[in-house]
């Protein structure tokens, strides 16, 4: 007969509270700013620390992200198209996506021009107080971009000469184009051949998302290093002569998020602030690194968890990284008018209408060009006959504004798949509610 034996209660050790990724990154951001401010006051220490420690530490994070972007985009798109889609529905989704991107980015350009005309960031700026940066290194990129003007040239740039070369260079547009064709071709293959290919690619995609989780553990260190480099190199003193330009840029970004994207979200049954809460980690990373590519894999996965079908997420999000650059579009108008006002050049509504049409073209397909925002702004100034040297005055604070522009690009590319999914009546409301509940838990 068994006898029960009472044992004294042993207190269980409570699990240590885990600091979430968003908080880790935020801490890294604060530490990086503080480190940069200290280094900015000691130039001799700054140069050695930035080049020998901080810049390499930041570059490691950027390179790790770039390493995983292309495999995730290719495998996810092929699985999404071949596994659950069909050619007819995919063509409809593609058309709606491009229409939506064109409308939103055109509104962004117009908003930038309106605020540039009303607030006039370049009026009253003393050029004698501004620093001057050599822009000759961007000239080649400008000529390259100007050679891509026009629908035909943009179309030719989408089609890769060698898909492996495009993958090696990280050119997303050719990779997207090839992935679409490969996925559609895989649909027509007999099931006995199609299923193992899809299963293999799905396994690769899932493995790459696991790799992404590993890489993101390094994100707080990378963010700390990159923001420290920015603050140490420029400091806050360089902002003072151009504070009005920076303020107008961030005002435009805030208005676009709340008014334009907020109204668009409400039109399709979403709340913009709920979306911001969902992607808060990605916003902090994008803001501090000035690179939207650093959050592409996580953004795709989060939008899928938030109720968007994989077939839509895997096409809309990567495509938006080239065709839906809301932050860049807003800044094109503001930056162009700033240079014109800096030199006292008046641009009438006819010239600004022509500028709008020019910006609609130059803002597409340029993300693969190094320093692309600077390059497309230079190309826009050249097309308007404005002094290119004017842009050299604001190059020193461009990184500060680029942080906000990049964050806006991420918000726009997070909302886009939600809009297209609702438009296609494929949005999973129950999955979205369950995901939001898990965030609150």
N, C-alpha and C positions, 0 to 999 in steps of 0.2 A: 504494500500500500504506500502510495506516494504521500509524502508530507510536505506541505507548503512551508517554505522558509522565507521569512521576511528579511529583506536586505535593506540596509539604510539607503535612502534616496541619494543618488549621486548627482550633483548639479551638472547639467550639460553646459558645455562652453558655448556661448552665443557666437554665431558666425560674425566675423568682422564685417561692418558695413562696407560695401564695395563702392568706390568712387566711379561714377559712370564716365563714359568716354567724353561726353560733352563737357563735364566738369574738368576732366583731365586736360582737354584741349584748351579750355578757358584759362586754367591755371598756367599752362604752357604759354598762352598768349600774354598774360600779365607778366610772367617772369621774363619773357622775351622783350617786351616793351621796356621793363626796368633795366634789363641788361643793356639794351641798345642805348638808352639814355645815359647810362654810366659811360659806356664806351665812346659815345659821341663827344664827351667832354675831354677825353684823353686820346687825341689822334694817333699817337705813336702806338699805344696799346690797341686801339681800334683796328688799325690796318692789319696787324699781325693776327689778332683774334678772328677777325672776319674772314680773311683769306685762309688761315690755317685750321680753323675749327668750325665756325658757324656756317659759312657758305657750304663747305663739304657736307656737314650734317643735314642742312636743308636740301641740298641736291640729292642726297641719298633717298629722301622721302619722295621727291618728285620722280626720280628714276624708277623707284619701286612701283609707283602707281602707273607710270607709263608702260612698265613691263607687263602689267596685267590687263590693260584696257583693251587692246586689240583682240587677244584670245577670248575675252568675255563678250565683246561686241559680236565677233564672228560666230561663235558657238551659240550664243543666246538668240541671235537673229535667225540663224538657220533652223534651230529647234522651234522657234516661235512660228516661223512661216511654214515649214514642212510638217511640223507636228500637229498644229491646231488650225492653221489657216487654209485658205484656198485663194487661187489667183484672182478671182473676181472681187472678193471682199478685201483682199490686200490692196488691189488697185484703188478701191474706194477709200480705204483708210489713208493711203499715200496721198491722194488728191486732197482730201479734207485736211490732212496735216500741213501740206504746203500752203493751202489757202489760209489756214489759221496763222501760220508763221508769218506770211506776207502781210496780213492785216495788222497783227500785233507789232511787228517791227516797224511798219510804216507809221503807226500811231506813236511809237517811241521816238522816231526821227522828228516827227512834227512837234511832239511835246518838247523835245530838246530845243528846237528852233524857236518855239513860242516863248519858253523861259529865257532863252538867250536874248530875244528881242525885248522882253519886258524888264528883266533884271540887269541886262547889259554888264556881264562880268568883266569885260575888258575895258570899259570906260573908266577913265581916271587912274588907270594903272601906270605907275612910273617905271618905264623900261630900264632906267638907270639902276633901280633897286633889284632887278631880276638877275638871277644867275643865267649863264649861257652854256648850253651843251652842244657839242658837235653832233649834227644829225647826218653827216655824210654816210655813216655806216648803215643808215636806213634807206639810202637812195636806191641801192640795188633792189631791195625788197619792194620799193615803190614802183620801179620799172617793171618788176615781175608781176605785181598786182595789176598795173595798168594794162599789161598784155593779156590779162584774163577778163577784161571788160567784155560785155555782150553775152547774150544767151548762148550762142554757139560755142564760144570759148569756155564758158562755165561748164557747159555740157561735156565738152571734150576733156575738161579737167577731172570730171567725175569718173570717166572710164579709164581704168588703169592699163598701162602698157604691160606691167608685170605685177600681179597681185602680191607676190612675195616681197617685191621691192616696196610697194605701198605699205604693206604690213610692217616691214622693217623701219620705214620712216614714220610710222604712226599716222598716216594720212587716213582719217576716218571716212571721208566721202567715198573714195574708191573702194575701201573695205566694205562699206555699207552696200554699195552698188553690186559688188561681187557676191556678198552674202545673200542679197535679195535674189539674184539670178540662181545661185546655188540652191537656195531653199525652194524656189519655184521648180527648178529642175528635179530636185529630190522628190517633190510631190508626185511627179509623173513616173517615177521608177517603181517597178513592181514591189509589192509589200515585203516580199521575202528579202529583198536587198535594202529597202528603205528603212525598215525597223531597226536592224543592227547599227546602221549609220547614225540614225537619230539617237539611239540609246547611247552610243559612244560619245557623240557630241554633247548630249545632256549630262553624261558623267563628267566630261571635261569642264563644262560650264559650272556644275556644282562644285567641282574641285577648285576651280578658279575663284569662286566666291569664298571658299574656305581660305584660300591663299590671301584674298582681300582682307579677311578678318585678321589674319596674322600681320599683314602689313599695317593695318590700322592701329595695332598696338604701339607702333613707332610714331604714330601721328602727333602726339603731344610734343615729342622731342623735335620732330621736323618743323612743326608750327612755331615752337619757341625759337628755333634757329633762324627760320626765314623772317619772322617779324623782327628779331633782334638785328639782322642784317639791314633791313629797311630803315629802322629807327636810328641805328648807329651811323648809317651812311648819310642820311639827310637831316635827321633831327627834326624838331618841331619849328625851329627858327626859320627854315626855308619855306614854311607854309605861310608866314605872315604876309609877304607881298602879294601872294596869290590866294589869300584866304577867301576872297569873294568867289573866285572860280571854283574852289573846292566846295564851298557852301552851296553854290548854285547846283553843282553836280549832285551832291547828296540830297538836296531838296528835290531835284528832279527824280532821283531814284526812289525816294520815299513816296512822292506823289504817284509815281507809276505803279508801285507795289499796292498802295492802298486804294487808289482811284481806279486805274485801268485794270490791273490784274484782279483787284478786289471785286470790281463790277463784273468782270468776266467770270470769276469763280461763282459769284452769286447767281449769274445768269444760268449756270449749269448745275446749281444746287450745292455748291461747296462754300466753305468759309476760308478766306485767305489766311486768317490767323491760326486756324487749325492746321493748315498746310505748313505754315512756318514752324509750328510746334513739332510737327512730324519730322521736318528736315533740319532741325536746329543744329545737329551735329555737323551736317554737311555744310551749312551756312558758315559756321565758325571756321571750318577747315578751308573752304573756298575763299573766305574773306582774308584770312591770315596768310594764305599761300599765293593769292592772286592767280590761282589756276583752277579752273572748273573741271579739268580732267582728273584732278585728285579725288573727286567725289562721284565720277560717272558710274562705277560699279555699284556703290552703295545706293545711289539714287535710283538706279534701275530696280534693284531688289526691294527698296522701300516702296516704290510705287506699285510693284506687284503685290506686296503685302497689304497695301492700302486699297486693294480692290481692282486694280487695272490688269486685264489679261496680259499674259506674257507676250502674245503675238503683237500687241499694241505697244507695250513698254519697250520691247527690244528694238522696235523700229523708230518710234517717236523720239525717245530720249537721245540716242546717238545722233540722229538727223538734226535735232534741235541744236546740237553743239556747233553746227555750222550755219544753219538757216534761221535760228531763233536767238540771236545775240541781242537781247533787249538792252542790256547795259551799254554795250558798244554802240548800238543804234542811237540811244539818247545822247551819248557823249559826242557823236559825230556832229550833231547840230550845235551843241553848246561850244565845243572846241573850235569849230569853224567860225562861228560868230565872235568868239573871244579874240581870235587872231585878227579878224576884220576890224573889230572895235579897237584893238590895241594899236593898229596903224591908222585909225580914223577913216577906214574905207566903208562906205555905205553900200549895203546890199538891199536892193529893192525886192518886192514880192516876186517879180519875174525871175530874178536871179536865184532867190531862195526856193522857188518851185523847181527850177532846174537842178539846184543842189539836192533837193529831196529825191528826185528821180535818180541822180547820180549815186546818192548814198544807198538807195535801195539795191543797186547793183553791187557797189563796192563792199557792202557789208556781208555779202554772201560768198561763201567759198574761200574766205581769206584766212580762216582760223589756223591753217597749216603753215602760214608764213611767220617766221620768227618775229616777235614784237609786232604782231599783226595789227593791234589797235593803233599803234603809232604809224604803221605803214599805211593803213587805209585812210587815216586822217591826213597824212601827207599827200596821198593820191587825191583826196577830196579838195585840199587846198590848191593843188596844182590845176585841177580841172576848173576851179573857180577863179584862177589867176591871182590868188592871194600869196603873199610872201611866205615861202616855206620856212624862212628863218624865224618867223614868229613862233613856230612850234618848239623851237629850241629853248625858248624861255620857260616853257612849262614842263620840260622833260624831267626836271628834278623832282617834281611833285606828282608826276604821272602815276607812280606806283601807289601813292596814297589814294588817288581816285580809282585806280585799277582794282583795288580791293573791293570797293563798293560796286563797281561795274560787274565784277566777277560774281559777287553774291547775288546780284539781280539776275544775271544769266542763269544761275542755278534755280532761283525761284521760278523764272519763266519756264524752264525746261522740266520743272517738277509739276507745274500746273498743266502743261500741254497734254501729257498722256491722260490726265484725268478728264480734260475737256473732250478729247477724241473718244475715250471710252464711253463717256456719257452720250456723246453725239451718235455713237454706233450702238447704243443701248446694250453695252456689254459690261457696264460697271457693276461690280459685285458689292452691293450695299452691306450685306451681312458680314462679309470678310473685312470690310473697312471698319465696321463697328467693333468687331472683335479685336482688330489691330489697335484701335484707339483705346479700347478697354485695357489692353495689355500695357499700353503706355502709362495709363493712370494707376495700374496695379503697383 
